[in-house]
């Protein structure tokens, strides 16, 4: 626990699954799982849980994970390959953390942490359709991004959004505002580039 920022960090290092590796890679990563790639092992390289107290009695949680798969691509060699997360594993863990924190609201932090699951969640049907991913860049970079009126950050950035229609505004001092409205579908990986005009 960092006393100044009121942030607690919990880290997990390592963990390998051999049985059903292709299912885990398909459910929790964007790895190619077609016939030209043979996956034999799935590995959680590391995972970190960040808890930040926003105001007394409330906190936000964030999970960051990195995965790897052991396999052989077509015309390639066997080895461990880093694979990109599709954020389903992280969302499952955060949903479980939220549910358990509500059940254990009156308990202390040690009790709440001990209730976290120790086994990886089973792949679900929803894992085949991850939330849409939206990457926003601009020229020049460093512009402010708002999605549906909510400040998200500065360009360049990638965010996960719920499906449906969204309105993206990109603003930078000295340049004309830029706006686009688009519809996001499950599994989308969309990119927007704002050419800002003075």
C-alpha positions as CSV (number, residue, x, y, z in Angstrom):
1,X,0.0,0.0,0.0
2,X,1.4,3.4,-1.0
3,X,0.6,5.8,1.8
4,X,0.6,9.0,-0.3
5,X,-1.4,7.9,-3.4
6,X,-3.6,5.5,-1.4
7,X,-2.9,2.8,-4.0
8,X,-2.6,-0.9,-3.3
9,X,-0.9,-3.2,-5.8
10,X,-1.0,-7.0,-5.8
11,X,1.2,-8.9,-8.4
12,X,1.0,-12.4,-9.7
13,X,4.0,-13.9,-11.6
14,X,3.7,-17.0,-13.7
15,X,1.2,-19.8,-14.2
16,X,1.0,-22.3,-17.0
17,X,-1.8,-24.5,-18.4
18,X,-1.2,-27.3,-20.9
19,X,-4.6,-28.9,-21.2
20,X,-7.1,-27.0,-23.3
21,X,-4.6,-24.3,-24.2
22,X,-6.2,-23.5,-27.6
23,X,-9.5,-22.8,-25.8
24,X,-7.9,-20.4,-23.4
25,X,-6.0,-18.6,-26.1
26,X,-9.2,-18.3,-28.1
27,X,-11.2,-17.1,-25.1
28,X,-8.8,-14.6,-23.6
29,X,-6.4,-13.4,-26.3
30,X,-6.4,-12.3,-29.9
31,X,-4.0,-15.1,-30.9
32,X,-4.6,-16.8,-34.2
33,X,-5.9,-20.3,-33.5
34,X,-6.4,-21.6,-37.1
35,X,-4.9,-24.8,-38.6
36,X,-1.6,-23.2,-39.4
37,X,-0.8,-22.6,-35.7
38,X,-0.5,-25.4,-33.1
39,X,-0.8,-24.2,-29.4
40,X,0.3,-26.6,-26.7
41,X,0.5,-24.4,-23.6
42,X,-1.2,-21.2,-22.3
43,X,0.7,-19.1,-19.8
44,X,-0.2,-16.1,-17.6
45,X,3.2,-14.3,-17.6
46,X,2.1,-11.7,-15.0
47,X,-0.9,-10.0,-13.6
48,X,-1.3,-6.9,-11.4
49,X,-4.3,-5.6,-9.5
50,X,-4.4,-1.9,-8.7
51,X,-6.8,-0.6,-6.1
52,X,-7.1,3.2,-5.7
53,X,-9.2,4.9,-3.1
54,X,-11.1,7.7,-4.8
55,X,-12.9,9.0,-1.7
56,X,-13.5,7.4,1.7
57,X,-15.5,4.2,1.4
58,X,-15.0,3.8,-2.4
59,X,-12.2,2.7,-4.7
60,X,-11.5,1.8,-8.3
61,X,-9.9,-1.4,-9.5
62,X,-7.7,-2.1,-12.5
63,X,-6.2,-5.4,-13.7
64,X,-3.3,-5.6,-16.1
65,X,-2.3,-9.0,-17.5
66,X,0.1,-10.4,-20.1
67,X,-0.2,-13.8,-21.7
68,X,2.0,-16.1,-23.8
69,X,1.3,-19.3,-25.8
70,X,3.7,-22.1,-26.6
71,X,3.2,-23.4,-30.1
72,X,4.4,-23.7,-33.6
73,X,3.3,-21.4,-36.5
74,X,3.3,-22.7,-40.0
75,X,6.9,-22.9,-41.3
76,X,8.0,-21.6,-37.9
77,X,9.6,-23.0,-34.8
78,X,8.2,-24.2,-31.5
79,X,8.5,-21.5,-28.8
80,X,6.8,-19.1,-26.5
81,X,5.0,-16.3,-28.2
82,X,3.5,-13.2,-26.5
83,X,-0.2,-12.8,-27.3
84,X,-2.4,-9.8,-26.9
85,X,-5.2,-9.8,-24.3
86,X,-8.8,-9.3,-25.5
87,X,-9.6,-8.1,-22.0
88,X,-12.2,-10.9,-21.3
89,X,-10.0,-12.4,-18.5
90,X,-9.5,-9.0,-16.9
91,X,-13.2,-8.2,-17.1
92,X,-14.2,-11.5,-15.5
93,X,-11.8,-10.9,-12.7
94,X,-13.0,-7.4,-12.1
95,X,-16.6,-8.5,-12.2
96,X,-15.9,-11.2,-9.6
97,X,-13.9,-8.7,-7.5
98,X,-16.9,-6.3,-7.5
99,X,-19.4,-9.0,-6.6
100,X,-17.2,-10.2,-3.7
101,X,-16.4,-6.8,-2.4
102,X,-20.1,-6.1,-2.1
103,X,-20.6,-9.4,-0.2
104,X,-17.6,-8.6,2.0
105,X,-18.2,-4.8,2.4
106,X,-18.1,-5.0,6.2
107,X,-14.9,-7.3,6.2
108,X,-11.4,-6.0,6.2
109,X,-9.1,-6.0,3.1
110,X,-7.4,-9.2,4.0
111,X,-10.6,-11.1,4.2
112,X,-11.8,-9.7,0.8
113,X,-8.6,-10.6,-1.0
114,X,-8.7,-14.1,0.4
115,X,-12.1,-14.6,-1.3
116,X,-10.7,-14.0,-4.8
117,X,-10.7,-17.1,-7.1
118,X,-7.5,-19.0,-7.5
119,X,-8.4,-20.8,-10.7
120,X,-8.8,-19.1,-14.0
121,X,-12.5,-18.6,-15.0
122,X,-13.9,-21.0,-17.6
123,X,-14.4,-19.7,-21.1
124,X,-17.9,-18.5,-21.7
125,X,-19.9,-17.8,-24.8
126,X,-19.4,-14.1,-24.4
127,X,-15.7,-14.6,-24.8
128,X,-16.2,-15.2,-28.5
129,X,-17.5,-11.6,-28.8
130,X,-15.3,-9.2,-26.9
131,X,-16.2,-5.6,-26.3
132,X,-15.4,-3.3,-29.2
133,X,-11.9,-1.7,-29.2
134,X,-11.4,1.8,-30.5
135,X,-8.0,3.4,-31.2
136,X,-7.9,7.2,-31.6
137,X,-4.9,9.1,-33.0
138,X,-4.5,12.7,-34.1
139,X,-2.2,15.0,-36.0
140,X,-0.8,16.7,-34.0
141,X,-0.8,14.2,-31.2
142,X,-1.6,15.1,-27.6
143,X,-5.2,16.2,-28.3
144,X,-8.0,15.7,-25.7
145,X,-10.5,12.9,-26.4
146,X,-14.1,12.9,-25.3
147,X,-16.5,10.0,-26.0
148,X,-20.2,10.8,-25.5
149,X,-19.1,13.9,-23.4
150,X,-16.8,11.9,-21.1
151,X,-13.1,12.8,-21.1
152,X,-11.1,9.7,-21.9
153,X,-7.5,10.9,-22.2
154,X,-5.1,12.3,-24.9
155,X,-4.2,11.0,-28.3
156,X,-3.0,8.4,-29.1
157,X,-5.0,6.0,-27.0
158,X,-7.0,2.7,-27.2
159,X,-10.1,2.2,-25.2
160,X,-12.7,-0.6,-24.8
161,X,-16.3,0.6,-25.2
162,X,-19.8,-1.0,-25.1
163,X,-21.4,-1.8,-28.4
164,X,-23.7,0.9,-30.0
165,X,-23.4,4.4,-31.3
166,X,-20.7,6.7,-29.9
167,X,-19.7,10.3,-30.6
168,X,-16.0,11.0,-30.5
169,X,-14.7,14.6,-30.0
170,X,-11.0,15.5,-30.4
171,X,-9.9,18.9,-29.2
172,X,-6.6,20.8,-29.0
173,X,-6.0,24.4,-28.2
174,X,-5.4,26.4,-31.3
175,X,-7.1,23.9,-33.6
176,X,-10.7,23.5,-34.7
177,X,-12.7,20.7,-32.9
178,X,-13.0,17.4,-34.7
179,X,-16.0,15.1,-34.3
180,X,-17.2,11.7,-35.6
181,X,-20.2,9.5,-34.7
182,X,-19.9,5.8,-35.4
183,X,-21.5,2.5,-34.4
184,X,-19.5,-0.2,-32.6
185,X,-20.3,-3.9,-32.9
186,X,-19.0,-6.7,-30.6
187,X,-15.5,-7.7,-31.6
188,X,-14.8,-4.5,-33.6
189,X,-11.3,-3.1,-33.7
190,X,-11.8,0.4,-35.1
191,X,-9.3,3.2,-35.6
192,X,-10.0,6.9,-35.9
193,X,-7.4,9.5,-37.0
194,X,-8.2,13.2,-36.5
195,X,-6.5,15.6,-38.8
196,X,-6.8,18.8,-36.8
197,X,-7.0,22.1,-38.7
198,X,-5.9,25.4,-37.3
